[in-house]
């Protein structure tokens, strides 16, 4: 309970993960290899926070502030608010998790994996297996499974999903916006389960033909990733908005239902940043993949590296080398000098 690297915001750990590590360490001596791995991981996490997450804060805040004031907002600005905040919270909390895991391994303690390329998920179920992994596990083990899980039929499963995600929303804050965010994800997961149980068997022949064609399979996967990302981005406006009125205002704009006459375009100011974030998130391996063989992360073996990025991954995977030492130092310096515009970690408020 007093292990400071994960004290404030996780990753959420179980006692069976921590206590054996503490009891097996006989001599608390610095390990140069673990310090090198931890410093490199910490540097990347800090870079995510100070350079990537905080660079977009003022642009995202501008749109949400306009929504709070009731100003007209266009469709593009509405989606920029959802997508922009989605990238902000991802780099913010993913960076925090990298820093916590990096600090922990400096002391010889492994913390669990917490993010594994969630925006590359091709379904909302896969998204929650990859986003804030330790919270998903917490909700599954202590809420979803005790409520019956998936063992008592489809209807019971859907009710358990919706209840679990609603409580998960309340875990983040006692407000209707968080409840709606949780209910949206509960609805997404329910539709996903319904499709697997009812819809997919009816289109089994078409699905088999799609899987048989490499081109169509890639196209279908890309479409599923985009659809999942759009659904998650839409829900983010309820998570970020300060009240229901502004959240509904932004949601209406995203659906093209709002009055955008006279709306001043705001998304163009940070469109290049969003494009860069898309390339980083979708085209590069995640930090966890890069450090998968470093011995610093618990449960990384449960996630397979993507074969399509194996060549790039092999080239940039962490290793004890002069190039990685220099690169980590440069990344840390860049993150350090970007701290002038530092904002608090988002998950510190929960």
N, C-alpha and C positions, 0 to 999 in steps of 0.2 A: 504493500500500500504506500510505501514511502520511496519507491524506486522512481526518481524524478524524471527520467527520460519520457515516461508515458503517464505522468501523474495528472496533467491538466486535461488532455483530450484523447487519450488512448495511444496506440491501439488497445482495444479492450482485451485483456488477457484473463485466462482461467488459471486457478491456482495449480492445476496439474501441469501447466506449461512453465510456470515460473519457479515453483518450489524445488522441483528436482534439479534445476540448474543451480540454484543457490546452495543446495545441500551437497552437490558433487564437487563444487569448487573448494579445493583444500588450501591453495595458496593464492591470495589475491595479488598477483604480480602483473605489471603491464605486459601486454603481448604486442610487440611492434607490428605484426601482421594485422591483428584485429584493429589496432589504432589506425593503420593505413586504410583498411577497408571502411571503417566507420567514418573517418575524415572525408573520404571521397564521397560516400553516400550522403553525409551531412551537407557537404558543399553543394551537391546537386539539389538537395531538398531546399536549401536556403536560396539557391538561384531561382527555383520554381516560385518561391514565395515573393522575394523582393523584386525580381526582374519580370517574371511572367504574370503572376497573379496581380501584383500591385500596379502594374503598368496600365491595366484596363479599368481600375476602380473608378476613376473620375468620369470616364465615359459612360459606364454602366449606371453610376449614381445619377448622372444627368437625366437619363431617361426615366428612372424610377421617381426622381424628384418631380419631373414634369407630370407623371401619372398622379402623384399625390396632390398636385395643384389642380388637377382636372383639365390640363391642357390637351388639345387634340394630338393624337399620336397615330402615325401611319403604320401600315402593315409591316414594312421593313424595319421600322424602329421597334415595333413590338417584338418581332423575332430577334432583333439584335439584343434586346433586353434579356430575353430568355437564354439565347445562345451565349451572349457575353457573360452573364452571371454564371452560367454552367461552366464555362472555362475558368472563370475567377475562382469559384468554389473548388473546382477540381485541382487546379494548380496550388491553391492555398492549402487544402487539407492533404492532398497527396504530398506536397512539399513538407508539411508538418510531419507526416508519417515517416517520410524518408529521414528527416532529421532525428526523430525519436528512435528509429531503428538503428541509425548510424551512431548516435550517442550510446545506445545500449550495448552494441557490439564492442565499443571501446572498453567497456567494463566486462566483456566476456559473456554478456547475456543476449540471447536471441529473442526478439519480439516477433509476433506473427505478421505475415504479409497482410497488407490492408487495402492495396489497390493493385489491380492488374488489368490495365487498358480497358476500363469500363465502357468508354465511348466507341470501342470497336465491337461491342457486343451485338449480336444479330437478333437478340430477343430481349424482352424485359426480364425474363428469368435469368438469362446469362448476365445481364447488366448487374443484377443484385448479387450474383456470385462474384462479381469483380469490383463493385463499388463498396467502399467501407466494409470490407469483408468481415471484420471482427464484429461490427454491429449487426450485419446480416445473420451471422452465426448466433449472436446473442438473441436476436428476435426469433429466429427459428427454433432454437433449443428451449427457450424459456416461455415462449408464447405460442408459436404456430403448432409445434408438436404436442404440447399439453392440451391445446384446443382440439386435437384430433388429427391435425396434419392432413395427409392425403390418404389416410387409411380407412375412411368411412364414407367414401363416395364423393362424387363431384360437387354436389351442393354443399356438403359439410366442408369440403376443401375450400370452396370459394368464400364461404362465410368466415372461415378461419383466416384466410388471406386478407380479406377486407378489414377484419377486426385487428389483426396483427399490424397491418400497415397504418391504420388509424392511430393505434397506440404508439407506433413508431414515430408518427408525426407529432403527437403530444410529447414524446420524449425530447424533441427538439425545442419545444416551447408551448406554453399554454395559451394558444391563440387559434382562431378559426382558420387562419391562413395555413398553419402547419397541419391542422386536421384535414383540410381540403387537399393539401399536397400528399398526405399519407393515403387518403381515400382514392386519389387519382392513381397512385401507384398500385393500390389494392385492385382497382378496376382494371388497370393494364395487365396485372398478373392474372386476374380472373379470365380476361379475354384470351390471354396466352394459353392458359390451361384448357379453356373451352375449345380453342382451335386444335390443340394437340389431341384432345379426347374425342371431339365431334367432327371438326372440319377437315383435319388432315387425312383421316381414313377415307373420306369421300373423294379426295383428290389424290389418292395414293399413286394412281397411274401417272398423272401429270408430274407429281413430285419425283417419281422414279426417273422419268424421262429428263427432267431438269437436272437431276443429280448425275445422270449418265453423260451429259454434255458439259464439258469443262467451261465453255464460254457462258452457257446459260446458268450454270451453277454459280459462277463468279458474279454474274449480273443479279441473280436472285439474292445472293448473300449481301451484295452492296445495297440493294433495295431494302433489305431487312435492317441493315445497319443504319441507313438513313432514316427509316421509319421509326426505329427505336430511339435514335438520337433526337428526332423531332418531338416524339412523345415526352421524353425526359426534359427537353428544353421548355416545352409548354408548361410542364408542372413546376419548373424552377421559378416562374414568376410568382407563384403563390408562396413558395419558400422564402423568397427575397423581399416581397412587398411588405410594407409596414402595416397595412390594413386591408380589409377585404375590398373596399371601394377601389383602391388603386390597383389591386390584383385583378379584379374583374375588368377594370378599364383597360389594362394591358392585354388580358386574355381576349377581350372583344376585339382589340386592335389586331392581334395575331390571327384571329379568325375572319378578319375583314368585316366585322359587324359594327365597328365604331365609326364615329363621325371624325374623319381625318381632314376635313376642310380647313385650310389655314395651318395645317401642321408643319412645323419647321423640321426639316430632315436632320437627324442627329447621327444616324448610323454611319454615314459616309466618313465621319471624322476618324473612326477606328476600324473601318473595313479592312485596311491592310493588316492590322493586328489580328483580327479574327481569321484572316486567310493564313497568316503565319501559324496561328494556334491549330487550325485544321491540319496543316502539314505536319506539325510536331506530334499531334495526338494520333493521327491516322497513318502516317508514313514512317515514323520512327519507332523502334522498340521501346517498351516502357523501362523505367528505372529497375523494376523488379526483374525483368528479363535480362538486363545488362549485368545485374549482380546475382543472377540465379545460382551461379556456381562459386560464389564467394564464401559461402558458409555463414552468412550473416542473418538469414531470414528463416523463420519457422514456417513450415507448410508450403514452401515454394515448390516442393516436389509435386504438389497436387495440381499444378498448372503447367501445361506443356508449352514450350516456346513455339511460336508460329513458324511453320516450315517455310512460308513464302519470304520470311525475312532472315532466314538462317545465314545467308552470306553476309548481310549487313551486320547481323547480330554477332557473328563470329569475329568480325573486324573490330567492333567497338565494345565487346564484352570486357568486364573488368578483369584486370590482371595486375600483379605487382610489377610495375615497370616504370622507367623514367618518364615515358610519355604520359602515363596516367598520373604520376606525381605532379608534373608540370601542369597538365590539363586541370587537375583538381584545384591546384593553387590559383590558376587564372579564373576558374569558375567561382571560387570562394571570394577572390578579390572583386570580381564583377558584382557578386551578390552583396558584398560589404559596402561598396560605393553606391549601390542602389538603395541603401537603407534610409536615405534622407526623406523618402516618401513612404516610409513603412506604415502600414495599417495593422491593427490587431488581427490575429488569426481568427477566422470566422467561427471556428468551432469552440473558441474560448467562451462564447456567450451561451453555450448550451449546457 
